[in-house]
Amino acid sequence: MKVNLMHGAGGEVMGELLQILTRLEHNNAGGVGLEALDDGAVIPLGGLNVVFTTDSHVVRPIFFPGGDIGRIAVCGTVNDLAMMGGRPIALSCGMIIEEGFETGDLERIVRSMDVALGECGASLVTGDTKVLEKGALDGIAVNTSGIGIADRVIRDNGLQPGDLILVNGTLGDHGMTIMTERAGLSLGEQLKSDVAPLWGLVEKAMHAGEIHAMKDPTRGGFASAINEMARKSHVQVRISETDLPVRRSVKSAAEMLGIDPLQVANEGKVVMGVPAKDAGVILEAMRSHPYGRESAIIGEVVAGTHVIMETSIGGERFIEPPVGDPVPRVC
């Protein structure tokens, strides 16, 4: 087997590559298992739950409506910590830069990173820079790693029958923004990436009630995330199509390009499974945060398997995980 773009796209094909990459767990993980394949690792240390995660970013274009590679690098790592209940503390940043890259663009990226860090109260504490000869790289690649502290660890495999499924806003915004930029479609201000650091919103939700499971629907979109949550939790999830928040502009762009908006990346969204008794107060807490004003309850968890959409015309269909993200290099 040779690696191709689909192996990095967050869909089913990526699982093949992960099977190879996680084989080292048996020898070199030091007792911290990789088999859960969660958004990060939890390392017990001195009575604390230290959450650790890392991510690399190769988004194209580097600058896009709503953000850039710098903002997405910080937000992606902060959000992976937050999905496990981790308050972000410190991040590292490694940059690989192509010879000839504009220093003005680099300054713009760094400023964007600084703003995102300020939003969540984290600090950039160490880093590394490498420069490659022209043609060896497409502009710039950024790696960020982060550590956080979790008073209560939350994983993506904790869904229970009776839970309700919440999201904090519209789906498909980031992926369709990137795709329309590449396709040269002009939709004015109608499409903008949702890239945002979610710790503040997650913290409010955690204080409001109990959360059984969380995941951010990045590569592979909502379809990939909710299927992974259902499969790991050994439950069925039923989603209401009429309750799914998707912008009209996203639907229109998706129809033009022949893409399912539920299968494209989001960079400022969280999918939560919460007990029905807590759903109302958690929803209210999420809506009180700037990144959660369009939060909605979109479905429920029952006994069984698979993810099923209850359609607006009264039918049912499976929400299938994508084979690979239709938008490569989206984050």
TAZIWO-V392664 format. One record per run of one state. SS is the DSSP state (h for helix, s for strand, l for the rest). FROM is the first residue (numbers start at 1). TO is the last residue. If there is no record, write none. Layout:
ss: <SS/SS>
from: <FROM/FROM>
to: <TO/TO>
This chain:
ss: <l/h/l/h/l/s/l/s/l/s/l/s/h/l/s/l/h/l/s/l/s/l/s/l/h/l/h/l/s/l/h/l/s/h/l/h/l/h/l/s/h/l/h/l/s/l/s/l/s/l>
from: <1/5/9/12/29/41/46/48/58/63/65/67/69/83/87/99/103/121/123/133/140/150/163/168/173/184/199/209/211/216/221/234/236/241/244/248/258/261/264/271/276/288/290/293/296/303/307/311/316/319>
to: <4/8/11/28/40/45/47/57/62/64/66/68/82/86/98/102/120/122/132/139/149/162/167/172/183/198/208/210/215/220/233/235/240/243/247/257/260/263/270/275/287/289/292/295/302/306/310/315/318/331>
